[in-house]
Structure formats: C-alpha cells, structure tokens
Amino acid sequence: MENSKAIVLMYHKIGLPVKGTKMRSLYIPPYILDSHFKYLKRHHYNVIPLKDIVTMIKNNKYFPPKTIAITFDDGSATLFDFGINILKKYNFPITVFLLAELIGKNNCWDIAKGEKSDKLLDLKQIEELSKYNVEFGSHGLIHKQLASIPSADAEKEIFESKTLLQDLLCKDINL
C-alpha cells in the first residue's frame, strides 16, 4: 500500500465574504469552486464518496490514482444558494456534515469570533441537495469542540447527533 493515498477537499461556505469578515478562508467564490471541479473533471480525478475512502482505509485497500473526496463542513445554506448549479453540472459525490440540532437555524459559533451568523441548510434544501449525489454526515449536535469537552459529553454529541439526523432525514448516517 505504499504510495496509496487519497485527498479530501474540505470546504465550508460558498460565496464572497462580506466586508469585515475575519475568517475569509472559510469562503470560496462560486467561480473558483467551479474551476476546482472543472480541473478535477478535466484531469480525470477519481472523485468518490468520503464513506468509500473510509471503507477502503478500514479494509486496507489500495486507492486508485487521483482519488479524491469532496466535503462541506457545517451545512451552510450557501451550498444550496450558490453551489447547487455547480453540483448539478459536475455530479460529483459530495459529503455534507450537518449539525443535527441546528438544521434550518443559524450558525451561532461564528458570532463568538466576531463574525456574522450564517443560515444553515433546512430540511427542504437537504432533500433537494440529496437528488444531486450529495450524502450527509454528522458534524455533532451544535458544533462543540469535542477535544475540549469531557469524553462522556463528546460521546453524547456524536451518538445523539447521528440518531437525530437519521430520524430527521430518514436515512442511515454512516459518517
């Protein structure tokens, strides 16, 4: 398995950061995201679901050359607002990590960092995105920093978020 590797591209928000945004690196303009996807397509990258990469690692399997997974953390509604046409155009498998108790609400964690609060995906948007090769995983209940809380609280955050997402989406959540 020497030289066998996979790359995971992780994005957060699609759009242009508003004036005064401190965490500008969390944003990717739609035209740049489109150029990333165009590059992957043109250069014949093997874009696979993140769950397949996890399975391959667990089973000690070799990654084909140019294997990549694409993820979006936090479930920002910008994925729907500015990214859905790009998802339709390329039809790459995407994994979006959702916060189970914040679906359809705003991200409150950015406010503490002096940022504007953004809208998160709602159930209708999630349902629509799932038509375009988008899978969903758990990013916790409310975006707690798991390494900084007691292990019992971290376990609760992980397991309850998975259960809640499965109930809300009527789908198995494997990540």
C-alpha positions as CSV (number, residue, x, y, z in Angstrom):
1,M,0.0,0.0,0.0
2,E,3.0,2.3,-0.4
3,N,2.2,5.4,-2.3
4,S,-1.5,4.7,-2.0
5,K,-3.3,7.9,-0.9
6,A,-6.5,9.8,-1.2
7,I,-7.1,13.5,-0.8
8,V,-10.1,15.1,0.9
9,L,-11.1,18.6,-0.2
10,M,-12.9,20.4,2.6
11,Y,-15.0,23.4,2.0
12,H,-17.2,25.5,4.3
13,K,-19.1,28.3,2.6
14,I,-19.7,29.3,-1.0
15,G,-19.7,33.0,-1.8
16,L,-17.8,36.1,-1.2
17,P,-17.0,37.1,2.4
18,V,-18.7,40.3,3.4
19,K,-16.6,43.3,4.3
20,G,-15.0,42.9,7.7
21,T,-15.0,39.1,7.6
22,K,-12.1,37.8,9.6
23,M,-12.2,34.2,8.6
24,R,-12.1,34.8,4.9
25,S,-10.6,31.3,4.3
26,L,-13.9,29.7,5.1
27,Y,-15.4,31.1,1.9
28,I,-14.9,30.1,-1.7
29,P,-16.4,32.1,-4.5
30,P,-18.7,30.1,-6.8
31,Y,-16.5,30.7,-9.9
32,I,-13.4,29.3,-8.1
33,L,-15.3,26.3,-6.8
34,D,-16.5,25.7,-10.4
35,S,-12.9,25.9,-11.6
36,H,-11.8,23.4,-8.9
37,F,-14.4,20.9,-10.1
38,K,-13.6,21.6,-13.8
39,Y,-10.0,20.8,-13.1
40,L,-10.9,17.5,-11.3
41,K,-13.1,16.6,-14.3
42,R,-10.6,17.6,-17.0
43,H,-7.7,15.8,-15.3
44,H,-9.8,12.6,-14.7
45,Y,-9.7,12.6,-10.9
46,N,-11.4,9.7,-9.3
47,V,-13.9,11.6,-7.1
48,I,-15.6,9.1,-4.7
49,P,-17.8,9.5,-1.7
50,L,-15.9,10.0,1.6
51,K,-17.6,6.9,3.0
52,D,-15.8,4.8,0.3
53,I,-12.5,6.2,1.4
54,V,-13.2,5.3,5.0
55,T,-14.2,1.8,4.0
56,M,-11.1,1.4,1.9
57,I,-8.9,2.5,4.9
58,K,-10.7,0.1,7.2
59,N,-10.2,-2.8,4.7
60,N,-6.6,-1.8,4.0
61,K,-7.4,-1.4,0.3
62,Y,-5.4,0.4,-2.3
63,F,-6.6,3.8,-3.5
64,P,-6.7,4.2,-7.3
65,P,-4.6,7.1,-8.6
66,K,-6.0,10.5,-8.2
67,T,-8.6,9.5,-5.6
68,I,-10.4,12.5,-4.0
69,A,-13.4,13.0,-1.8
70,I,-15.2,16.4,-1.5
71,T,-16.7,17.6,1.8
72,F,-18.5,20.6,3.1
73,D,-18.4,21.2,6.9
74,D,-21.3,22.7,8.9
75,G,-24.1,22.6,6.4
76,S,-24.0,26.3,5.4
77,A,-27.1,27.2,3.3
78,T,-24.6,28.9,0.9
79,L,-24.1,25.4,-0.5
80,F,-27.7,25.4,-1.7
81,D,-27.8,29.1,-2.6
82,F,-24.6,29.3,-4.6
83,G,-23.5,25.8,-5.2
84,I,-26.4,23.7,-6.3
85,N,-25.9,24.5,-10.0
86,I,-22.2,23.5,-9.7
87,L,-23.3,20.3,-8.1
88,K,-25.7,19.6,-10.9
89,K,-23.2,20.4,-13.5
90,Y,-20.4,18.0,-12.3
91,N,-22.4,15.4,-10.4
92,F,-19.5,14.6,-8.1
93,P,-20.3,12.7,-4.9
94,I,-20.2,15.2,-2.1
95,T,-20.5,14.7,1.7
96,V,-22.0,17.5,3.8
97,F,-21.5,17.4,7.5
98,L,-24.6,18.7,9.3
99,L,-25.3,19.9,12.9
100,A,-28.3,17.9,13.9
101,E,-29.9,20.4,16.3
102,L,-29.2,23.4,14.1
103,I,-30.8,22.4,10.8
104,G,-32.6,25.4,9.4
105,K,-31.1,27.7,12.0
106,N,-28.1,29.9,12.1
107,N,-24.5,29.1,13.0
108,C,-24.0,30.7,16.4
109,W,-20.4,29.7,16.8
110,D,-19.1,32.4,14.4
111,I,-20.7,35.2,16.5
112,A,-18.3,34.4,19.3
113,K,-15.4,35.0,16.9
114,G,-16.8,38.4,15.8
115,E,-18.3,37.1,12.6
116,K,-21.7,37.4,11.1
117,S,-24.0,34.4,11.7
118,D,-25.0,32.5,8.6
119,K,-28.1,30.4,7.8
120,L,-27.7,26.7,7.8
121,L,-29.4,24.2,5.4
122,D,-33.0,23.4,6.2
123,L,-34.8,20.1,5.6
124,K,-36.2,21.1,2.2
125,Q,-32.8,22.2,1.0
126,I,-31.2,19.0,2.3
127,E,-33.9,17.0,0.5
128,E,-33.2,18.9,-2.8
129,L,-29.4,18.5,-2.5
130,S,-29.7,14.8,-1.9
131,K,-31.0,14.5,-5.5
132,Y,-27.6,15.6,-6.8
133,N,-25.2,13.0,-5.4
134,V,-25.0,14.6,-2.0
135,E,-24.7,12.5,1.1
136,F,-24.9,13.7,4.7
137,G,-22.8,13.0,7.7
138,S,-22.9,14.1,11.4
139,H,-20.9,17.1,12.5
140,G,-22.3,16.9,16.0
141,L,-25.4,18.4,17.6
142,I,-24.3,22.1,18.0
143,H,-20.7,22.4,16.8
144,K,-18.9,21.8,20.1
145,Q,-15.2,21.4,20.1
146,L,-15.1,17.7,21.0
147,A,-11.5,17.6,22.1
148,S,-12.2,20.3,24.7
149,I,-15.2,18.7,26.5
150,P,-15.4,15.6,28.8
151,S,-15.4,12.3,26.9
152,A,-18.9,11.5,28.1
153,D,-20.2,14.7,26.6
154,A,-18.3,14.1,23.4
155,E,-19.9,10.6,23.1
156,K,-23.3,12.1,23.6
157,E,-22.7,14.8,21.0
158,I,-21.6,12.1,18.5
159,F,-24.2,9.4,19.1
160,E,-27.2,11.7,19.6
161,S,-26.4,13.7,16.5
162,K,-26.3,10.6,14.4
163,T,-29.6,9.3,15.8
164,L,-31.3,12.7,15.4
165,L,-30.1,13.1,11.8
166,Q,-31.2,9.6,10.9
167,D,-34.7,10.4,12.3
168,L,-34.9,13.8,10.5
169,L,-33.6,12.6,7.1
170,C,-35.0,9.0,7.2
171,K,-31.6,7.8,6.0
172,D,-28.7,5.9,7.5
173,I,-25.8,8.2,8.6
174,N,-22.5,6.5,8.3
175,L,-20.1,9.4,8.9
